Amino acid sequence: MKFINKQLINYGVDPTFSKYLSVVLLITFIVLICVIANFITKKIVIRLITHIVNNNKFQWDNILLEKKVFHKLSHFVPAIIIYYFAQSFPTYQSLIEKGAITYIILVALSVLNTLLNAVNDIYQNFEVSKVKPIKGYIQVVKIVVFVLGIILVIANLIGESPLIILSGLGALSAVLLLVFRDSLLGLVAGIQLTSNDMVRVGDWIEMPKYGADGDVIDLSLNTVKVQNFDKTITTIPSYALISDSFKNWRGMQVTGGRRIKRSIFIDTTSISFCSMEMIEKFRNIHYLTNYIETRQHEIAEFNIKNRINISNSVNGRALTNIGVFRAYISQYIKNHPGIHKEMTTMVRQLAPTEHGLPIEIYAFSNDVNWAVYESIQSDIFDHLFAVAPEFGLRLFQNPTGNDFKVFTPSPLNNTEPDSH
């Protein structure tokens, strides 16, 4: 400043005017240097970095470039230049230095925020990210960084040590705990969810309390986002997955088999012993030929060995239409192309109810896709509903309007006797 002022006076400029003119010239010079430095940084240095990044085999640096981490670093240069030229303005030196340092801290916070986002994106390129996401931890680091950044800005503006402000935070700890309650609970929940591998991005979870039934699309510090099958989004607090119960269908998806567990109800009045005509008919059914021959041989041996009088079917052992039907279902399920052969396959009889005798099919489809699974299940029960009458069995259902019509006399036949 003194040098510029002295040169202006030497050129014949009025001393009073030269004082103000020197300030304008110095500010113009500083602005010009900042513009040139910023131009060199962005047009030369950043382009050189971009060229290096685009021509190497690494992928992580491309993400840093896409997130503009290097571009934001260029904002440090003008602030540093202004800081070192602050001593040229003794009257406003302290104010300029504080402003420059504040700007540098804010730029540093922006760079760290972008860098942490880039780290998360880089991590997501690895398969382990689906098992152990770090988004929640990165959000915790961001909170710590921003809190420290705000403390540094305040300490710089008031001209005090950051330690003094930190010591004063002890009295505000209770308030901070209330403000960051969800974040702290989310942090603890995130650690438990990750360490115990309870949920991952892409898992199908079901949580009726929150109306969630779909795929996890995001795991963050405070929330878990679930895209339901109707394409709506349900947001669940992270700690709710620890405090409440939820169903994760990942096991079904990993094993490759989806459970079928459904019953058909048989009218108990249609259950009977098999006559010889029925046995011969069943013998011609592909899935029952070996079963009928084996069972008849076992029954004949048992009755002969125990001298059973077979003139009455109540005596000894005999085939029943419900037993043969169960055997048929079992063979049909085992030979169905949509059933997983290495998982449990079972046809069982449950306790009779007022709706009849339940015959439950317990098996696993070999395709976990929802549409395919429903198609396999429907095909099986379509066939069973159609084939049940072939075994002399009736399926139970509650009476309908058509059933009552059978017992309702026609109005044409409902004639009253002549009163005369």
GUKE-212956 format. One record per atom (N, C-alpha, C): x, y, z. Coordinates in steps of 0.02 Angstrom, whole numbers, plus 50000, padded with zeros to 5 digits. Layout:
XYZ
...
//
This chain:
500424994050000
500005000050000
500445006350000
500955006350044
501405012150048
501795012949983
501995007349954
502375007649891
501955010649835
501325008549829
500885011149777
500745018549788
500625020349851
500485027349868
501095031749852
501695029249867
502305033049853
502415033949779
502275028849739
502355029349667
501855034249637
501245034349662
500735038949637
500935046249652
501225047449712
501445054149729
502025056349683
502465051549668
503025053049623
502785054949553
502215052049533
501945053749468
501525060149470
501515063549526
501175070049530
500465069749553
500235064149579
499555063549603
499495066849671
498945070249682
498835073549746
498865068449803
499235069949857
499315065149912
498655062849942
498175067349948
497525065349976
497165060449930
497175061849866
496845057549818
497215050949808
497895051349811
498305045349801
498185040049855
497995042449915
497855037749969
497275033249952
496725036149924
496135032249906
496255028249841
496645031449795
496775028049732
497205021949742
497675022449789
498115016649802
497705010749830
497195012149870
496765006849896
496385003449840
496105007549794
495745004749738
496185000549693
496795003049680
497264999349638
497474992749670
497584993049736
497794986849770
497234981649770
496614984049782
496044979349781
495964976349711
496044980749659
496004978349590
496544973249576
497144974549602
497714969949592
497574963149625
497294963549687
497144957349722
496604953349685
496084956849663
495544953549626
495814950449562
496264954049528
496554951549466
496964945249479
497354945249533
497754939349551
497294933449567
496754934749604
496284929349620
495964926449558
495764930949511
495464928549449
495954924349409
496584926749404
497094923049367
497234916249400
497304916349466
497444910149503
496874905149495
496254907749499
495674903449490
495634900649419
495814904949371
495814902749300
496334897249290
496934898349317
497474893249310
497274886749344
496954887349402
496764881349439
496234877349401
495714880749377
495154877249345
495304875249273
495624879549236
495724878249165
496344874149149
496834874349194
497454870649180
497534864749228
497524866249294
497634860849343
497074855749342
496444858249342
495874853549343
495854849549278
495994852749222
496004849049158
496544843849157
497124845449187
497674840549191
497464834649235
497144836149291
496904830849336
496374826549301
495924829849265
495404826249228
495704821649176
496214824049141
496554819849090
496874813649123
497194814749180
497524809149215
497004804149239
496454806649267
495924802249293
495604798149238
495474801249181
495134797749126
495584792849089
496224793149101
496684788849064
497054783849108
496774782449167
497054777049207
496524771549217
496734766049247
496294760249253
495874760349316
495984765149359
495604765349422
494924768549410
494424766449451
493754769049445
493574773849501
493904773149559
493734777349616
493864784649603
494414786249565
494554793249552
494054796449504
493724792249462
493194794849419
492604797449461
492464793849515
491914796049559
492104802549594
492734803249615
492964809549644
492884815349595
493014813849531
492944818949479
492214820649467
491784815549466
491074816749456
490764820649513
490994819549573
490744823149631
491034830249638
491494832049592
491804838749589
492204840249652
492544835049679
492974836149737
493554840749719
493864839549661
494434843649640
494224850749623
493624851649595
493384858349579
493284862549642
493024859249695
492904862949757
493564864649792
494074860649782
494724862249811
495014868749782
494824870349720
495084876349688
494854882749723
494314882349763
494074888349798
494534890449855
494994886149874
495474888049927
495944893549903
496124893449839
496644897849814
496474905249823
495884907749801
495734914849811
495714916849885
495444912349928
495404913949999
496104914550030
496564910350010
497244910650036
497584917050014
497484919049950
497784925149924
497514931249963
496854931449974
496564937050012
496824937250083
496914931350114
497164931050182
497864934150187
498304932450140
498994934850144
499054942250123
498564944850088
498574951950071
498204956150123
497924953050174
497554956750226
497994961750262
498644960150270
499094964650305
499214971250268
499004971550205
499064977850167
498524982750188
498034980350226
497504984750251
497504984450327
497964987950359
498044987350433
497414988650472
497004993450447
496394995250484
495894989450485
495854986050429
495354980650422
495684973650420
496314973250439
496684966950433
496344961350472
496164962650534
495854957450575
495194955050545
494784959750522
494134957950493
494224953850429
494704955950386
494824952350323
495084945350336
495544944850384
495824938250400
495284933550427
494854936150471
494304932050498
493834929850443
493684934550397
493244932750342
493544927450296
494204928250283
494544923350239
494574916450273
494734916350338
494774909950373
494084906650377
493574910650389
492884907950390
492714904750323
492884908350270
492744905650203
493134899150190
493764898950212
494184892850204
493874887050242
493624888350304
493314883050343
492684880450308
492274885050282
491654883050248
491804879050185
492324881150149
492524877450089
492774870450109
493154870150164
493404863750188
492824859050207
492304861850239
491714857850257
491374855250194
491314859450143
491004857450081
491404851950047
492074852650047
492504847550017
492444840950054
492454841250121
492404835050161
491724831750150
491194835750146
490524832950134
490504829350066
490774832550015
490784829449948
491244823349948
491804823749983
492264818049985
491954812050020
491584813250074
491244807750109
490704804550065
490344808750026
489844806049979
490184801749926
490774804049903
491144800149853
491394793549882
491614793649945
491834787549978
491264782449981
490664784849997
490084780450000
489924777549931
489964781649879
489834779249811
490364774249789
490994775549807
491534770849790
491414764149825
491224764449889
491104758349927
490534754249899
490024757649872
489444754149845
489604750249782
490174751349752
490374747349694
490604740449713
490714739249777
490934732649801
490324728749827
490344722149819
489784717849840
489674718049916
490214719349953
490154719450026
489694725050049
489594730250007
489174735950026
488444733750037
488224728350003
487544726050012
487454722450079
488004719750104
487974716150168
488114720950226
488604725350217
488804729950270
488834737050243
488254740450237
488254747350212
488574752150262
488894757350238
489234762150281
488914769050279
488344769650247
488024776150241
487864779150310
487634775050356
487484777550423
488104780150458
488674776650452
489294778850483
489544785350452
489464785950386
489684792050352
489264797950376
488624796750387
488204802250412
488414804350482
488634799650523
488884801350590
489514805550584
489964803550538
490584807450527
490414814450503
489904815050459
489704821650436
489464826050493
489064823050538
488824826950595
489404829550637
489884825150651
490474827150691
490864832650655
490964831750589
491354836650551
491004843450551
490354843450539
489984849850536
489954853150605
489884849250658
489884852150725
490554855350739
491094851850724
491764854650735
491874860750690
491634860550629
491704866150583
491344872350609
490734871350634
490364877050662
490714879950723
491004875550765
491374877850824
491984881950801
492334879650750
492924883350726
492724890150697
492164890350661
491934896650632
491764901650688
491394899250738
491204903650794
491824906050832
492274901250846
492894903050882
493304908150842
493324907450776
493704912150734
493384919050735
492724919350731
492374925850728
492424929650794
492394925950851
492424929450916
493144930050942
493614926950906
494314927450925
494504923650987
494164918151001
494304914051059
494544907151037
494824903351084
495054896651069
494454891951063
494484887251015
493934882351009
493834878251071
494354877351111
494304873451172
493824876551222
493804883251222
493344886651268
492624885051250
492484885051184
491794883451162
491634876151176
492134871751165
492024864651178
491874863351252
492224866951295
492104866051367
491404868351386
491144873351350
490474875751364
489934871051339
490124866351294
489624861651268
489404856651320
489814855751373
489624851051425
488954852751456
488834859251464
488194861351494
487614860251446
487774859851381
487244858851331
487154851551311
487494847051347
487474839951327
486774837151329
486384839151380
485694836651385
485284838951325
485384845351306
485014847951248
485234844451185
485894843251179
486154839851119
485884832751114
485824829451172
485554822551171
484834822551146
484444827651164
483754828051140
483734829651065
484184834251044
484194836250973
484404830450929
484914826750951
485184821350910
484944814450934
484364814350967
484114807950994
484034802750939
483684804650885
483564799850830
484214797650797
484684802350791
485324800650760
485714795750803
485714796850869
486074792350914
485744785350915
485074785350918
484724778950915
484844775450848
484844779450795
484974776650728
485674773850722
486164777350753
486854774950751
486914768150785
486624767650845
486654761250882
486294755750842
485714757550815
485334752550776
485714750550714
486034755450680
486414753850620
486984749150634
487324750150691
487874745650709
487614738550721
487044737950756
486764731350770
486514728050706
486174731950664
485924729050601
486484726550557
487034730450555
487594728650512
487984722750541
488144723150605
488554717950636
488194711250637
487524711350645
487134705150647
486854703250579
487004707250528
486774705950460
486024704750458
485644709250490
484924708350495
484554710650433
484814715650399
484474718250339
484994721250292
484874720450228
485314723250176
484894726950125
485214731150086
484884734250029
484694728749979
484074728649958
483834723449912
483444718049946
483454717750013
483064712650049
482324714250045
481934708950042
481194709650047
481024708850120
480764714250151
480574713950221
479824715550227
479534713050282
478824714150295
478754716550366
478454722450374
478364725550440
477674728650442
477154724650459
476464727150457
476334733350499
476694734150554
476584739950598
476684746450561
477154746550515
477304752650476
477034752150405
476644747050390
476374746350323
476894744950270
477444741750290
477994740250244
477964733050221
477984732150156
478004725450127
478314726050057
478974725750055
479324726649992
480074726350000
480434729349953
481154728949950
481484735049983
482014733750021
482404739150051
482814742549996
482724749149989
483084752849937
483604757549966
483574758750032
484074763350060
484124762150135
484744762050160
484884761450231
485294767550251
485014771750294
485384777650316
485414777750392
485684783250419
485784783750491
485114783550528
484624787250505
483994787950541
483424783750513
483444782150449
482864778950417
483074773150372
482584768750362
482634763350313
482054764350264
482214764950199
481694765950149
481514759250117
480864757950114
480614751750086
480134753450028
480284750749970
479824751649913
479334745849912
478704747349929
478204742049932
478034739549861
477684733949858
477544730949793
477034735049753
476684739749787
476244744249749
476614750649729
477284750449736
477734755849716
477714761949762
477364761449818
477394766749868
478034765849910
478234771249943
478844771149984
478644771750057
478884767150097
478774767450170
479444768950203
479444773850248
480054775650284
479994773250357
480464769250378
480454766250445
481054768850484
480974771050546
481554772950587
482024766950596
482664768250592
483154762850596
483094759050661
482984762750716
482954759250781
482324754950788
481814756150745
481204752050748
481354744850727
481854743950684
482034737150663
482364733250719
482594736850770
482894733550829
482374732550883
481964737650895
481474737350950
480854733250932
480664733150867
480074729450845
480294723550801
479834718950790
479984713050749
479794714450676
480164711350631
480004711750560
480214705250528
479924703850470
480074697750433
480524699350374
481084695750369
481544696550313
481504690250271
481334691050207
481244685450161
481894683550125
482454686150148
483094684750114
483254677350113
483104673850168
483244666650171
482894662950115
482274664750102
481894661650048
482224663049981
482444669249971
482744671149907
483414667849897
483794667049951
484464664049946
484414656549932
483964653149967
483914645849959
483604643849892
483234648349861
482944646849795
482304642949798
481994642649857
481354639149863
480864643249904
480244643749879
479734647649914
479174642949936
478994643549999
478544638650030
477824639150005
477544633249992
476834632549978
476524628950038
476054632250070
475724629250128
474984631150125
474594626650095
473884628050085
473494621550091
472874622150114
472454616250125
471844616150079
471614610150064
470954609350034
470524605550084
469884607250088
469444604550139
468974599350108
468984593450136
468584587750111
467954587050153
467404586250120
466764584750154
466824577750185
466784577350251
466904570950286
466384565750268
465784567750247
465264562850230
465414559250164
465924561650127
466104558350064
466674553450072
466944552850134
467494548250147
467214541150156
467534536150123
467284529350127
467844524350112
467694517750125
468154512550105
468124511650029
468674509350001
468704508349928
468384501549909
467944501849861
467664495649834
468154492849783
468034486549761
468474483449711
468464487349646
467874490049629
467844494049567
468284500349574
468264503449632
468674509449642
469424507749640
469594502049671
470304500049671
470554498749600
470154495449560
470354494249490
470414500849452
469974505449467
470004511949434
470644515649455
470804515549520
471404518949544
472044515649518
472014508949506
472604505449481
472824508049413
472354510749375
472514513349308
472754520549308
472774523549368
473054530349373
473814529749378
474164533349336
474894532649330
475254533149396
475094538249436
475454539449499
475264534449554
474734530449543
474484526049596
474594518649583
474824516849524
474894509749507
475324505949557
475934508449569
476384505049616
476104505349688
475804510949706
475534511749773
474974506749787
474514506049739
473944501449748
474194494249755
474654492249711
474904485349714
475274483949779
475694488749801
476074487749863
475614487549923
475144492249926
474694492549984
474224486549986
473984484349930
473534478449929
473914472249953
474544471649932
474944465949954
475054466150030
475214472150057
475324472850129
474674471350167
474114473850144
473474472850178
473274465450177
473364462150119
473184455050113
473604450850161
474264452250165
474704448550210
474494449550283
474334455850300
474134457350369
473484453650388
472994453850343
472354450750358
472404443150363
472824440250319
472914432950321
473294430950385
473824434650400
474224433150459
473814433550522
473364438350526
472964439250586
472274436150581
472154432150528
471524428550518
470924433150524
470954438550486
470424443450487
469864441350440
469254441950464
468674440550422
468544446750379
468704446150314
468664451950270
467974452550237
467504448550259
466834449250231
466524455950251
466764458650306
466544465250327
467144469950325
467084475450289
467644480050279
467874483350344
467454483150396
467644486050460
468224482050491
468234475650478
468754471350506
469414472350469
469964471950507
470634472050477
470794478850445
471214478350393
471434484350359
471124484750289
471004490850266
470714491850200
470894498750175
470884499450109
471024505950079
470424510550084
470554516950095
470034522050095
470154526950039
469624530050016
469714534749960
470124540949981
470064542950045
470454548650068
471204546950072
471354540750094
472054538550097
472364538150028
471994535349981
472244534849912
472334541849882
471884546349898
471934553249873
472564556649901
472704555549965
473324558349993
473934555649958
473934549149945
474494546049910
474574548949840
474014550149807
474034553049740
474324560149742
474094564249790
474354571149796
475104571049808
475324566549853
476034566149868
476454564649807
476244559749767
476604557949706
476564563649654
475984566749650
475894572249602
476354578049619
476404579749684
476834585349705
477564583649692
477774577649708
478484575749700
478684575749627
478214574349582
478374574149511
478214580649473
477974585549510
477814591949478
478454595749460
478524598349399
479144601649378
479274608249415
478774611049447
478864617449482
479044616749555
479124610649580
479254609449651
479994608049661
480274611149714
480984610249731
481074603249761
481484599149728
481544592149748
481974591049810
482404596049827
482864595149883
482594598049948
481994600649947
481694603450007
481104599250029
480864600650090
480324596650120
479704596550076
479464590550063
478834589650027
478394585050068
477794587450083
477374583550129
476634584950115
476224579650120
475504580250117
475234577350182
474914581650221
474704579250287
473974580850301
473694576950347
472994577750367
472974581550433
472614587150433
472564591150494
471924589150532
471844592150590
471254590550632
470614592950597
470094588750598
469464590750566
469174596950599
468844600950559
468514606950584
467794606950559
467434612350575
466744613050550
466714613950475
467294615050445
467324615750372
467534609250337
467614603950375
467804597650345
468484595350367
468774590750329
469434587950345
469964591450302
470424595250333
470944598750294
471504593950272
471654594050207
472244590650180
472734596050159
473284596550195
473754601950184
474334599850139
474484603950091
475074602950047
475634607450073
476194604350091
476764608050116
477354606450071
477574611350032
478114610249985
478434617049969
478944616949926
479304623049906
479354623349831
479174629049802
479254630049730
479994630949715
480204629349654
480914630049636
481054636749603
480574641349607
480674648149580
480374652949631
480784657749655
480554662449707
480224668549677
480224669249611
479874674849580
479134674549597
478864680249619
478184680449645
477684677749594
477714680349533
477224678449482
477274670949465
477894668449459
477994661349443
477754656949501
477914659149562
477694655449622
476934654849625
476584660349614
475854660149616
475584655749560
475914655749502
475684651649446
475764644149463
476334642349493
476444635349513
475924633149564
475814637349614
475344635649666
474634634849638
474444639449595
473774639249565
473694632949521
474204631249482
474164625349440
474044619049481
474394618549537
474324612649580
473614612049607
473344617449633
472684617049664
472124616949612
472244619749553
471754618849499
471654611449485
472224607949481
472194600849466
471864596949522
472034598449585
471764594749641
471014595749648
470784601949637
470054603149640
469684599149587
470004598649528
469674595149473
469684587649482
470214584949514
470294577649517
469974574549579
469804578549630
469524575749691
468894571549680
468414573649637
467824569549626
467984562649597
468554561849563
468744555349536
468874550349591
468984552649651
469104548249709
468474547649752
467924550049726
467294549649764
467274554549821
467654559849818
467684564749872
467354571249851
467044574549899
466754581049886
467144586349925
467294591949894
467624597449927
467114601549964
467304603950023
466834607650065
466854615150048
466264618150046
466204625450044
465534627250077
465504633150104
464884635350135
464324635950083
463704634750104
463144635150056
463104642050023
462934642049959
462844648249921
462104649049903
461934654449869
461244655649848
460984650149804
461414647449761
461194642049717
461014635749756
461364634549811
461214628649853
460514629349884
460344635349906
459694636349938
459124636149887
459274637849825
458744637649774
458474630549764
458894625549776
458684618649768
458104616949815
458134620049874
457624618449926
457054623449926
457064628449883
456534633449881
456024631449829
455384630449847
454874628449798
454754633949747
454624631949686
454494636749632
453834640249645
453784646749630
453144650449641
452574647549600
452734644449542
452214641649500
451874635649532
452294632049573
452014625949605
451714627449674
451794633649696
451554635449763
450824638049758
450364633349747
449654635249739
449284634349804
448824638949818
448424638449879
447764635049865
447504631349912
446844627949901
446284633149895
445774631249856
445204635749845
444814636649910
444694642849928
444344644249991
443614642149989
443344640949926
442644638849920
442594631249924
//
